[in-house]
Amino acid sequence: MFITSVDLFSTLAQRRGFREYLAGLLLPRDRNKTLTCLAGTEPVVGAQYAAVQRLQFFLSESTWDQDAINARRLQLLLADPATSPHRTQAGCW
């Protein structure tokens, strides 16, 4: 089960847009996380690049449910023993 599964995003373009958005947020960058930075382009020159325009459309026009995505994120984290909360020897979380 993945966050980008079909039940959360109805089109391939939405799934790709979310992947690009998430990758841009997680990758280290030299500057603030602006739209052009998220797409990995230069601030002024890159604003017209196709990757930036696709990301802009995904963020502003595409319909996706952030609450459903967050719920799936938490579900995946809780299902994995490496990231789920666990009791300590003292019985605390």
Summary of the structure (lengths in Angstrom):
residues: 93
radius of gyration: 16.9
end to end distance: 25.9
largest distance: 56.8
contacts: 218
relative contact order: 0.15
helix: 52%
strand: 0%
